[in-house]
Amino acid sequence: MIDYLSNNSDVVLAALRQHVPLAFLPLLIGVVLALPVGYLGVRFGWLYHPLLNASGIVYSIPSLALFVTLPYVLGTRILSPVNIVVALSLYTLALMARTVADGLRSVDASLTEAATAMGYRRTRRLLEVELPLALPVVLAGVRVAAVSNISLVSVGALIGVGGLGALFTRGFQLFYPAPILVGVILSVLLAAVTDLVIVSIQRAVTPWSRASARRA
Amino acid sequence: MITFEHIRKQFPDGTVAVDDLDLELPSGKITVFVGPSGCGKTTSLRMINRMVEPTSGRILVDGEDVLEKDPAVLRRGIGYVIQHAGLFPHRTVVDNVATVPHLLGRSKKERRAAAMELLERVGLPTAFADRYPSQLSGGQQQRVGVARALAADPPVMLMDEPFSAVDPVVRDQLQQEFLRLQSELGKTIALVTHDIDEAVKLGDTIAVFRAGGHLAQVGTPQELLERPADDFVRDFVGRDRGFRGLSFESAASLPVRPLGEVGGARLVLDDSGRPVCWEGPGVRGGSAPVEGTFTAHDSLRLVTDLALSSPVATAVRVDGAGRADGLVPHHDLVDHLAARRAPA
């Protein structure tokens, strides 16, 4: 495996360099879109259940099916990385819209009422009270979506754009386990580091959620 | 002053929570809304800051119709305290207190200074300022809740069961401090409770609500205890209202006996004349400590309680310096209580 790495470091690095944006760009797009969508599902209560159903359906579409269907829908080339980005953005949106809605719903109604009674208007209350209080739930969802994206990018290798996934297909075609092993290890490492980063961010932006544990 | 004029609230499901309510809450006083659950007391309170909109009628705060004001602006001018405090868990204590000044756009420095002063005012160490609410006890959180309501110095405060989520000892402490604070600040306060004892303790005026949103009686605590308007109020005020009514009567006119022997026991004083214990064959075990005393400024309720719990059925009066200056055996007390009801 070490031999493989030293002889093919450029291939492995290129795969990693492709993998990272393919996983994180959709994460960013999906989360940004999920915030307003999730909010609407809470603001208009009748939208919540349709939202759950829609996100369940989107999430249940097999990723490979989505990768090969999107070019027809979007008019993109079959080998375009745009297909992967759009597909993973959809998965992130499906996962996170629900999480954002649940996070906002987890905010104690007596707190939003107290905020209103102090003189908060709706938008400011959302930004200063409801969203911060929903953050622990939302960020827990971001962790799941990030790891899920990192692993789903590999599937793209089957249509030629898959970051570290390319190492799997290569190893499979050559009956050679080293690239597969390298791909797996790097995927897991990437996921672990990402998770650690998100957890650190979570701790930094929600110091209050750990405060009770430090209660004297 | 807060004035309810023909206020009616009917919810979409048809329930009438408040029906034709006319009520005046005098400026600088505490008016308590009390009644069983579902009587419309909380709904009435929440109509003052438009958390609930009345179906018909008018509510005036210092002559201005609340329905003509922007709700958010109106609410920033009315302090609001709720059960369990309702503090924002993601904000530190000092930021919680500064909520309304923050909404009013005051500078950070100004907000913090004012909030610190208020923390001290409600009896919290300023070391708590940068803690989060979850690091505070229930009683401390409730103090922060009161400080938050006072932060923008509103003339009017609404309090919805503010002390009912804490244990009785802490509750009593918070109530005492609340009364002290109010004596300094003189806010116009509407306070909702289901606890008639709390109403009697805190209220300058008590409005007793009955189911269906009708007022059963409005009056001072003493009026309510002595002259309940009807059976509903009588039941609600409770069976021991005669005893509790004694809280409002001064011990000043109570005749006392000079210090001496009572029922085979003698009051032992220390060097400066303060009572220590009862001694003599009339006391079980030969001796028993004096557990409490009263002064002429105390209530007949306290004297009665002291006489009942004394080992020799006698309450001990002391002067301002704590020196014993008279005795009230319980039969004297009974005669006094009977005489005050007798026709002249």
HADDOCK unambig.tbl for C-alpha pairs under 7 A between the chains (distance, minus, plus):
assign (segid A and resid 110 and name CA) (segid B and resid 86 and name CA) 6.59 0.50 0.50
assign (segid A and resid 111 and name CA) (segid B and resid 86 and name CA) 5.69 0.50 0.50
assign (segid A and resid 111 and name CA) (segid B and resid 88 and name CA) 6.77 0.50 0.50
assign (segid A and resid 114 and name CA) (segid B and resid 86 and name CA) 6.32 0.50 0.50
assign (segid A and resid 117 and name CA) (segid B and resid 51 and name CA) 6.74 0.50 0.50
assign (segid A and resid 117 and name CA) (segid B and resid 75 and name CA) 5.87 0.50 0.50
assign (segid A and resid 117 and name CA) (segid B and resid 80 and name CA) 6.82 0.50 0.50
assign (segid A and resid 118 and name CA) (segid B and resid 75 and name CA) 5.70 0.50 0.50
assign (segid A and resid 118 and name CA) (segid B and resid 76 and name CA) 5.57 0.50 0.50
assign (segid A and resid 118 and name CA) (segid B and resid 80 and name CA) 6.82 0.50 0.50
assign (segid A and resid 118 and name CA) (segid B and resid 100 and name CA) 6.31 0.50 0.50
assign (segid A and resid 119 and name CA) (segid B and resid 72 and name CA) 4.27 0.50 0.50
assign (segid A and resid 119 and name CA) (segid B and resid 73 and name CA) 6.32 0.50 0.50
assign (segid A and resid 119 and name CA) (segid B and resid 75 and name CA) 4.83 0.50 0.50
assign (segid A and resid 119 and name CA) (segid B and resid 76 and name CA) 4.81 0.50 0.50
assign (segid A and resid 120 and name CA) (segid B and resid 72 and name CA) 6.22 0.50 0.50
assign (segid A and resid 121 and name CA) (segid B and resid 72 and name CA) 6.35 0.50 0.50
assign (segid A and resid 133 and name CA) (segid B and resid 90 and name CA) 6.68 0.50 0.50
assign (segid A and resid 208 and name CA) (segid B and resid 89 and name CA) 6.66 0.50 0.50
assign (segid A and resid 208 and name CA) (segid B and resid 90 and name CA) 5.21 0.50 0.50
assign (segid A and resid 208 and name CA) (segid B and resid 132 and name CA) 6.17 0.50 0.50
assign (segid A and resid 211 and name CA) (segid B and resid 132 and name CA) 6.46 0.50 0.50
assign (segid A and resid 211 and name CA) (segid B and resid 134 and name CA) 6.69 0.50 0.50
assign (segid A and resid 211 and name CA) (segid B and resid 135 and name CA) 6.51 0.50 0.50
assign (segid A and resid 212 and name CA) (segid B and resid 134 and name CA) 5.12 0.50 0.50
assign (segid A and resid 212 and name CA) (segid B and resid 135 and name CA) 5.38 0.50 0.50
assign (segid A and resid 215 and name CA) (segid B and resid 135 and name CA) 4.92 0.50 0.50
